[in-house]
Amino acid sequence: MNSKPIKIPGPDHPITITPTKGRVTVAVNGRRIADTSEALTLKEASYTAVQYIPRKDIDQTQLQRTLHQTYCPYKGECAYYSIPSGGERSVNAVWTYEAPYASVSIIREYLAFYPDRVDSIEIGVEN
């Protein structure tokens, strides 16, 4: 039996997920880690909006899986990656919900980056 609470987004804790307009790039230590035109913007309650980037548009060779895990009652179990080229600042800089709850299942193959653990997350970037 799962002892962790499962909550459904609603008026008291809304979660919306919409396509991001334009290109999103993420850079660390002068290297582009992610580049996509298929990002999703997740807005949860009063938190700052987060860019979720498709796994396929991230340079996975720049990431290193860690043992760190967290739990969100609205999204599920969360796994983390560090970006070794970013040093200590980029430890557990990336997170993903590999088996998210049904209400947010669209983020299953996406990863997100902490803005303060990378050099930049730029939205609306054109080539």
C-alpha positions in Angstrom: 0.0 0.0 0.0 1.3 3.5 -0.9 1.5 5.6 2.2 2.3 8.7 0.3 -0.7 11.1 -0.3 -1.9 11.6 -3.9 -3.6 14.9 -4.6 -5.5 16.1 -7.6 -4.9 19.6 -8.9 -7.9 21.9 -8.5 -9.0 25.4 -7.6 -7.0 25.4 -4.3 -3.8 24.1 -6.1 -4.1 24.6 -9.8 -1.6 23.1 -12.3 -1.7 24.1 -16.0 0.6 22.7 -18.7 0.8 24.6 -22.0 3.2 24.6 -25.0 5.9 27.2 -24.7 6.0 29.7 -27.5 9.4 29.9 -29.1 12.6 28.0 -28.6 14.0 27.2 -25.1 17.7 26.8 -24.5 19.7 25.9 -21.4 23.4 26.5 -21.0 26.0 25.5 -18.4 29.6 26.4 -18.4 29.5 27.8 -22.0 27.8 24.6 -23.3 24.3 24.3 -24.6 22.7 21.4 -22.7 19.2 21.7 -24.1 17.6 23.3 -27.2 14.0 22.8 -28.1 10.9 24.3 -29.8 8.7 21.7 -28.0 9.0 22.8 -24.3 6.0 22.9 -22.0 5.3 25.6 -19.4 4.0 24.1 -16.1 2.4 26.6 -13.8 1.6 25.3 -10.3 -0.3 27.3 -7.8 1.7 30.4 -6.9 5.1 29.0 -7.8 7.2 30.4 -10.6 6.5 28.8 -14.0 8.8 26.0 -15.0 10.0 24.9 -18.5 9.8 21.2 -19.1 12.0 20.1 -22.0 11.7 16.9 -24.0 14.3 14.4 -23.1 15.1 14.0 -26.8 16.2 17.7 -27.0 18.7 17.5 -24.1 22.3 16.4 -24.4 22.1 13.5 -22.1 25.9 13.0 -22.2 26.1 16.2 -20.1 23.9 14.7 -17.3 24.7 12.3 -14.5 21.9 10.5 -12.6 22.0 11.0 -8.9 20.5 9.0 -6.0 18.5 12.1 -4.9 14.7 11.7 -5.0 11.8 13.7 -3.8 8.0 13.3 -3.8 5.2 15.7 -4.9 1.7 14.6 -4.0 0.4 16.2 -7.2 3.1 14.9 -9.7 4.6 11.8 -8.0 8.2 10.5 -7.5 10.9 12.8 -8.8 14.4 11.7 -9.9 17.4 14.0 -10.3 20.5 14.6 -12.5 23.6 16.6 -11.9 25.6 18.5 -14.6 29.2 17.7 -13.9 30.6 20.6 -16.1 28.7 23.0 -13.8 30.6 21.9 -10.7 29.0 22.0 -7.2 26.4 24.6 -8.2 24.9 22.1 -10.7 24.5 19.1 -8.4 20.9 17.9 -8.7 20.2 20.7 -11.2 17.8 18.7 -13.3 14.6 16.9 -12.3 12.1 14.6 -14.0 8.9 12.7 -13.2 9.4 9.4 -15.0 6.0 8.0 -13.9 3.9 11.1 -13.2 0.4 11.0 -12.0 -2.4 11.0 -14.6 -3.2 14.7 -14.2 0.3 15.7 -15.3 1.2 12.6 -17.4 2.2 14.8 -20.4 5.5 15.6 -18.6 6.6 11.9 -18.5 9.4 12.3 -21.1 10.4 15.8 -20.0 13.1 17.2 -17.7 13.3 20.6 -16.0 16.3 22.7 -14.8 16.7 24.8 -11.6 17.5 28.3 -12.9 20.0 29.0 -10.2 22.0 25.8 -11.0 22.6 26.6 -14.7 24.0 29.6 -16.4 20.9 30.4 -18.4 17.4 29.2 -19.4 16.4 31.4 -22.4 12.9 31.4 -23.8 12.0 32.6 -27.2 15.5 32.2 -28.6 15.8 32.1 -32.4 18.7 30.6 -34.3 
